[in-house]
Amino acid sequence: MAQTQYGPVQVRITVAGGKITKAEAVQAPKGGRSDQITSSSVPRLNQAAVAAGNAQIDAVSGATYTSAGYKQSLQSALDQAGG
């Protein structure tokens, strides 16, 4: 889990054959404007993680803190998975 200025971000991944087959944010910033940002950015970050297969993904414009927290949590999940 990564802590951001707007709240925690936690990413869970599924790895098969050494590749990320699924990425999902199980925790992301909530409340007020964060709800809008999370609902628009998280699906794009999930998709980018699967496409890239690593944590080297682009930040979503307008969601800088969520993107940074997502990437940090994604890298941690990859480290735990041995990738």
N, C-alpha and C positions, 0 to 999 in steps of 0.2 A: 504494500500500500504506500502511496505517495501523498504527502500532505501539501496542499496548495493554499494560496491565500483565500480561496473561496470554499475550501473543504477538501476532504480526502478523495483520492481516486484509486480504485483497486481494479486491476485487470486480471481476468482468469483466461487462460488459454488452453486449447486442446491441441496436442501435438501427436501426429501419426506419421510414421516413416521419416522422422526427423524434420517434418514440416509443420508449421502452424496451420491447422485446419479450421480453427475457430478461435476468435478473440471476442471477449465481451467485458464491458465495464460493469462490474457487479456493485460498484460504489462510485458515485460521481457527485460533484457539487449540486446542491439542491436549494431551492427557495428563490423567490423573486426572479430576477433576470437570469440567474444560473440555470433555472429550469429550461428556459428557451435555448440557451447556449448548449447545455448538455444534450438536449433532445436533438439538436441539429448537428452537433459535432461528434458525439460518441459513435453513431453508426458509421460515419465517414472514417473515424479513427480505427474502428473495428475492421472495416473493409481494407484499409491501408495496411494494417498489421498482417492480415492474411496474405495480401498481395505481395508485400515486401518479404515476409518470412522472418523479419527481425525488427528491432526497435528503431531502425533508421528510417523513420517515416516523417513526412512533412507535417508541420503544425497546421491546424485548421484556422483560417483567418477569422479573427474575432474571438477566438477561444484559446488564447495564448497560454493561460495558466492551466486550463484543463488539458490542453495538448501536451504541455511539459510534464504534468503529473501522470498522464496516460503513458507517455513514453518511458518515464522512470519506472512506473509499476510494471509495464510490459517487459522492460529489461530485467527487472527482478524476477518476474515469472519465467522468463527464458533462462535465466541463471539457475533457477531452482529445477527447471526441466532438463538442465544439462546442455542447453543450446546457447 
